[in-house]
Amino acid sequence: MTSSRLKVLITGASKGIGLATSKMLADQGHAVVGLARTQPDDFPGVFHAIDLEDEAARDSLFKQLAAEHQFDGLLNNVGLVNPAPLEEITLKDFDACADVNLRCSLQAAQAVVPHMKEQGSGRIVFTSSMVVAGVPFRSSYAAAKAGMVSFTRSWALELAPFGITVNAVAPGPVETELFNTNNPPGSESRTRYIEGVPMKRLGLPEELAAANCYFLSGQSGFTTGQTLFVDGGYMTGKSAL
Ligand SMILES: NC(=O)c1ccc[n+]([C@@H]2O[C@H](COP(=O)([O-])OP(=O)(O)OC[C@H]3O[C@@H](n4cnc5c(N)ncnc54)[C@H](OP(=O)(O)O)[C@@H]3O)[C@@H](O)[C@H]2O)c1
């Protein structure tokens, strides 16, 4: 696959990391189809408003888009956190985390992979998270993001013979609406996150977009099954090699 002009489907594309990636890809000359609930004024491509918690609606839209577009890339970026202490996690909230982070990604991949297989190339990227290392009060979210790492590795092996790569980008704390909502200024968790980052700052959405663009482009063609931590050094020293 060359990087001439790629067509990429991005979930959670209206804000934060998804919007920054959409803009960076568009600036590089690629075509983007973005999904989220609210359309931003400045979306740099085709945009569809959808609540991705609606399983039937997203299934139908993924299938419709896969029929309309020949996707070279997919960024599974939409996420749901539902923070709670262990004893207060409801099964409904746990299921919602697994649904938005994992089941939605599975449906999106199932829609775009047939064309990728046919053309003998494709790029699938997940937005996982540093929480896979374990973070208090984030059990459901962390389990779902760890599931993304597992999907990455299994799909990488399954799809390698078809020239399709599958990688994950695991952000550290990034200054976005999602982060600010779950970790408001002055909160204990916000302080804990920033203190845990060797660079002692939050990441910028553009710093994550750069990693996504690398994995979505032809330049990363021999890299698959990897999880890249873009986290200001958070995981270094915490994880085994
Ligand atoms: N920020 C961090 O510190 C951090 C760290 C690790 C991992 N992540 C992951 O990064 C990804 C992107 O998050 P972000 O930080 O960039 O957050 P963000 O700025 O809040 O963006 C989240 C995006 O997802 C969309 N979205 C949320 N719920 C949706 C739903 N039910 N249906 C459709 N779209 C929905 C939002 O758009 P609408 O509200 O318009 O629907 C928005 O476009 C997530 O998977 C998150 O878990 C973030």
The ligand as an SDF file (V2000), in Angstrom:
LIG
                    3D

 48 52  0  0  0  0  0  0  0  0999 V2000
   -7.6940   11.7800   26.9350 N   0  0  0  0  0  0  0  0  0  0  0  0
   -7.0200   10.8500   27.5660 C   0  0  0  0  0  0  0  0  0  0  0  0
   -6.3460   11.1070   28.5650 O   0  0  0  0  0  0  0  0  0  0  0  0
   -7.0260    9.4400   27.0580 C   0  0  0  0  0  0  0  0  0  0  0  0
   -6.0940    8.5450   27.5870 C   0  0  0  0  0  0  0  0  0  0  0  0
   -6.0990    7.2370   27.1360 C   0  0  0  0  0  0  0  0  0  0  0  0
   -7.0030    6.8360   26.1700 C   0  0  0  0  0  0  0  0  0  0  0  0
   -7.9030    7.7360   25.6690 N   0  0  0  0  0  0  0  0  0  0  0  0
   -8.8350    7.2580   24.6620 C   0  0  0  0  0  0  0  0  0  0  0  0
   -8.7870    8.1090   23.5480 O   0  0  0  0  0  0  0  0  0  0  0  0
  -10.0080    7.9890   22.8170 C   0  0  0  0  0  0  0  0  0  0  0  0
  -10.4720    9.3620   22.4200 C   0  0  0  0  0  0  0  0  0  0  0  0
  -10.7550   10.1010   23.5840 O   0  0  0  0  0  0  0  0  0  0  0  0
  -10.4140   11.6370   23.7540 P   0  0  0  0  0  0  0  0  0  0  0  0
   -9.5900   11.7570   24.9600 O   0  0  0  0  0  0  0  0  0  0  0  0
   -9.9410   12.2140   22.4660 O   0  0  0  0  0  0  0  0  0  0  0  0
  -11.8430   12.1910   24.1750 O   0  0  0  0  0  0  0  0  0  0  0  0
  -12.8220   13.3220   23.5880 P   0  0  0  0  0  0  0  0  0  0  0  0
  -12.0620   14.5290   23.1970 O   0  0  0  0  0  0  0  0  0  0  0  0
  -13.8970   13.4620   24.5920 O   0  0  0  0  0  0  0  0  0  0  0  0
  -13.3680   12.6320   22.2760 O   0  0  0  0  0  0  0  0  0  0  0  0
  -14.1820   11.4940   22.3380 C   0  0  0  0  0  0  0  0  0  0  0  0
  -14.8240   11.3180   20.9860 C   0  0  0  0  0  0  0  0  0  0  0  0
  -15.7070   10.1950   21.0160 O   0  0  0  0  0  0  0  0  0  0  0  0
  -17.0210   10.6540   20.6370 C   0  0  0  0  0  0  0  0  0  0  0  0
  -17.9940    9.8630   21.3500 N   0  0  0  0  0  0  0  0  0  0  0  0
  -18.0720    9.6360   22.6850 C   0  0  0  0  0  0  0  0  0  0  0  0
  -19.1330    8.8700   22.9690 N   0  0  0  0  0  0  0  0  0  0  0  0
  -19.7500    8.6310   21.7800 C   0  0  0  0  0  0  0  0  0  0  0  0
  -20.9110    7.9160   21.4110 C   0  0  0  0  0  0  0  0  0  0  0  0
  -21.6850    7.2990   22.3080 N   0  0  0  0  0  0  0  0  0  0  0  0
  -21.2420    7.8820   20.1020 N   0  0  0  0  0  0  0  0  0  0  0  0
  -20.5020    8.5080   19.1830 C   0  0  0  0  0  0  0  0  0  0  0  0
  -19.3960    9.2000   19.4630 N   0  0  0  0  0  0  0  0  0  0  0  0
  -19.0370    9.2560   20.7540 C   0  0  0  0  0  0  0  0  0  0  0  0
  -17.0520   12.1300   21.0130 C   0  0  0  0  0  0  0  0  0  0  0  0
  -17.9570   12.8700   20.2330 O   0  0  0  0  0  0  0  0  0  0  0  0
  -19.4450   13.2820   20.6350 P   0  0  0  0  0  0  0  0  0  0  0  0
  -19.4210   13.6710   22.0820 O   0  0  0  0  0  0  0  0  0  0  0  0
  -19.7290   14.3800   19.6670 O   0  0  0  0  0  0  0  0  0  0  0  0
  -20.2450   12.0660   20.3670 O   0  0  0  0  0  0  0  0  0  0  0  0
  -15.6390   12.5220   20.5820 C   0  0  0  0  0  0  0  0  0  0  0  0
  -15.5680   12.6980   19.1990 O   0  0  0  0  0  0  0  0  0  0  0  0
  -10.9630    7.2170   23.7160 C   0  0  0  0  0  0  0  0  0  0  0  0
  -11.0430    5.8820   23.3060 O   0  0  0  0  0  0  0  0  0  0  0  0
  -10.2910    7.2790   25.0660 C   0  0  0  0  0  0  0  0  0  0  0  0
  -10.6270    6.1890   25.8660 O   0  0  0  0  0  0  0  0  0  0  0  0
   -7.9270    9.0300   26.0850 C   0  0  0  0  0  0  0  0  0  0  0  0
  1  2  1  0
  2  3  2  0
  2  4  1  0
  4  5  1  0
  4 48  2  0
  5  6  2  0
  6  7  1  0
  7  8  2  0
  8  9  1  0
  8 48  1  0
  9 10  1  0
  9 46  1  0
 10 11  1  0
 11 12  1  0
 11 44  1  0
 12 13  1  0
 13 14  1  0
 14 15  2  0
 14 16  1  0
 14 17  1  0
 17 18  1  0
 18 19  2  0
 18 20  1  0
 18 21  1  0
 21 22  1  0
 22 23  1  0
 23 24  1  0
 23 42  1  0
 24 25  1  0
 25 26  1  0
 25 36  1  0
 26 27  1  0
 26 35  1  0
 27 28  2  0
 28 29  1  0
 29 30  1  0
 29 35  2  0
 30 31  1  0
 30 32  2  0
 32 33  1  0
 33 34  2  0
 34 35  1  0
 36 37  1  0
 36 42  1  0
 37 38  1  0
 38 39  2  0
 38 40  1  0
 38 41  1  0
 42 43  1  0
 44 45  1  0
 44 46  1  0
 46 47  1  0
M  CHG  2   8   1  16  -1
M  END
$$$$
